[in-house]
Amino acid sequence: MVRYADPGAQEWVESGGGPLIAIPETVLPFWVGADSAEPATDYDRACEVDGYVGLLPVGDSAALVFGDEPAATTYLPERGTFVRWCAADSEAELLAGVPAALDTAVWQPEVRWQVPGPVLLFDSAWPGGAADRTGHLRVPLRPGPYAVRAGYAQPGPETWVGLVQLRKLPE
């Protein structure tokens, strides 16, 4: 896990250059990442996602792919939001800008994500079975449907942040 600040700071997940992915723990064994003899790997499918986020079938569920750029990402449970570090001089500066960013972000259309429970955020190149041995972040989501919206904002002159916000929907 990458830490951009002193102990006690957020845990950030980075990729080797491709998209990050949040996969329900129940279907982790079905994600092969870039390790496949098939011509089109799961990683290739993740790289084809157009836009800030997209959903890919995995087993009997779906994974949330974080498209656009491979920015370091963390999750703020109190805001139900994945925060993507695009530009900031410090973690404190980036996180301080999140409330303003949520108010001023340019949002893409929402997608609906059915989640069976907790998810793991990690580099989509890794197979799901190895995710616990890589930089990853466990996000304890409650089962059910979520509305997912993604956008970017510039809450300060030198601060850019990507946002992926989850909103639990009634079942």
C-alpha positions in Angstrom: 0.0 0.0 0.0 1.3 3.4 -0.9 1.2 6.1 1.8 1.6 9.7 0.8 1.6 11.1 4.3 2.4 10.2 7.9 1.0 7.2 9.7 -2.7 7.5 10.2 -3.2 9.0 6.7 -5.4 7.4 4.0 -4.3 4.3 2.3 -3.8 4.8 -1.4 -3.9 2.2 -4.2 -1.9 2.7 -7.3 -1.6 0.8 -10.6 1.3 -0.1 -12.8 -0.3 2.1 -15.5 -3.6 0.5 -16.3 -7.0 1.0 -14.7 -7.9 0.2 -11.1 -10.8 -2.1 -10.4 -13.2 -2.7 -7.5 -14.4 -6.3 -7.5 -16.8 -7.9 -5.0 -14.9 -10.4 -2.8 -17.3 -13.2 -3.8 -16.1 -13.2 -7.4 -12.4 -12.5 -6.9 -11.4 -16.0 -8.1 -13.0 -15.3 -11.5 -10.8 -12.2 -12.3 -7.6 -13.4 -14.1 -6.2 -9.9 -14.7 -3.5 -10.0 -17.4 -2.6 -13.7 -16.6 -4.5 -15.5 -19.3 -3.7 -17.6 -22.3 -6.8 -16.0 -24.0 -6.1 -13.3 -26.6 -8.3 -10.8 -24.7 -7.6 -10.9 -21.0 -9.7 -9.4 -18.2 -7.1 -6.6 -18.0 -7.7 -5.9 -21.7 -11.4 -5.7 -21.1 -10.8 -3.2 -18.3 -8.6 -1.1 -20.5 -11.4 -0.8 -23.0 -13.7 0.9 -20.6 -14.6 4.3 -22.0 -15.1 7.1 -19.5 -14.4 7.6 -15.9 -16.1 4.4 -14.7 -17.6 1.3 -16.2 -19.0 -2.1 -15.2 -17.6 -5.4 -16.4 -19.2 -8.8 -15.8 -17.2 -11.1 -13.4 -18.7 -14.4 -12.4 -22.3 -13.7 -11.4 -21.6 -10.1 -10.4 -19.8 -7.0 -11.9 -16.6 -5.2 -11.2 -16.4 -1.4 -11.2 -13.5 -0.2 -13.5 -11.9 3.2 -12.8 -11.1 4.4 -16.3 -9.5 7.5 -17.7 -6.1 7.7 -15.9 -4.4 5.5 -13.4 -4.5 7.9 -10.5 -3.8 6.8 -6.9 -7.1 6.1 -5.3 -8.5 5.8 -1.8 -12.0 5.5 -0.3 -13.7 7.9 2.1 -16.5 5.9 3.8 -18.0 9.0 5.4 -18.6 10.4 1.9 -19.3 7.1 0.1 -16.6 8.3 -2.3 -13.5 7.0 -4.0 -11.0 9.9 -4.3 -8.5 9.9 -7.1 -5.3 11.9 -6.6 -4.8 13.8 -9.9 -2.8 16.8 -8.7 -2.1 18.2 -5.3 1.0 19.2 -3.3 0.0 17.1 -0.3 -2.6 14.6 0.8 -3.9 17.1 3.4 -4.5 19.6 0.6 -6.2 17.0 -1.6 -8.5 15.8 1.1 -9.4 19.3 2.3 -10.6 20.0 -1.2 -13.0 17.0 -1.4 -16.1 18.8 0.0 -15.8 21.6 -2.5 -15.0 19.1 -5.3 -18.2 17.1 -4.5 -20.2 20.4 -4.9 -18.5 21.6 -8.1 -17.6 18.4 -10.0 -18.7 17.8 -13.5 -20.4 14.5 -13.3 -20.9 11.8 -16.0 -24.2 9.9 -16.1 -24.8 7.5 -13.3 -24.4 3.7 -13.6 -26.2 1.2 -11.4 -24.0 -1.4 -9.7 -25.4 -4.4 -7.9 -23.0 -5.3 -5.1 -23.1 -8.6 -3.1 -21.0 -7.2 -0.3 -17.5 -6.0 0.4 -15.2 -5.1 -2.6 -11.5 -5.0 -3.1 -9.9 -2.1 -5.0 -6.6 -3.1 -6.8 -4.7 -2.9 -10.1 -6.8 -4.6 -12.8 -3.6 -6.3 -14.1 -3.5 -8.6 -11.1 -5.5 -11.8 -10.8 -8.2 -11.6 -8.1 -6.6 -14.5 -6.3 -3.4 -12.5 -5.8 -5.1 -9.2 -4.9 -4.4 -9.7 -1.2 -0.7 -9.8 -2.0 -0.7 -6.5 -3.9 -1.5 -2.9 -3.0 -5.2 -3.2 -2.4 -8.0 -1.6 -0.3 -11.0 -3.5 1.1 -14.2 -1.4 1.0 -16.9 -2.9 3.3 -20.0 -2.1 1.1 -23.4 -3.4 2.2 -25.1 -5.7 -0.3 -27.6 -4.1 -2.7 -27.9 -1.7 -5.6 -25.8 1.5 -5.8 -25.9 4.5 -8.1 -22.4 5.3 -9.1 -21.4 8.7 -10.5 -17.9 9.9 -11.5 -16.5 13.2 -12.2 -13.5 15.6 -11.8 -13.1 18.9 -10.1 -10.5 21.5 -9.4 -11.1 22.6 -5.8 -7.9 24.7 -5.7 -5.5 26.3 -8.1 -3.1 23.4 -8.0 -5.5 20.7 -6.9 -7.3 18.3 -9.2 -9.3 15.4 -7.9 -11.3 12.6 -9.5 -14.4 11.4 -7.7 -16.4 8.2 -7.8 -19.3 8.5 -5.5 -21.6 5.6 -4.5 -25.1 6.1 -3.3 -27.0 3.1 -1.8 -30.4 2.7 -3.5 -33.5 1.1 -1.9 -33.9 -2.5 -2.8 
